Amino acid sequence: MAGCAGRVDGSRQCDHLVDSGWEALGQARARGFDGTISYATATGLLTAAKAQQVIERFPSCINKARRAHHYIAEARAGR
């Protein structure tokens, strides 16, 4: 049972990070930051995170989504 609880928590964290990442990416795009390398990198990472989510590889999803959030912040900074 403990393994299932960890899987559910990982699933929720993955869901939250992916969803909030896409939302933040949309906001960055609306502000005109969609031409930066960081924006493109974040887009690729969120796409990969979503693929990991679909096949239930939640640690990999979480890792990629966290990295995407870093690049979204970089995009907002114009880098």
PyMOL commands that set and color helices and strands:
alter all, ss='L'
color gray80, all
select helices_A, chain A and resi 2-30+37-54+58-76
alter helices_A, ss='H'
color red, helices_A
deselect
rebuild
show_as cartoon
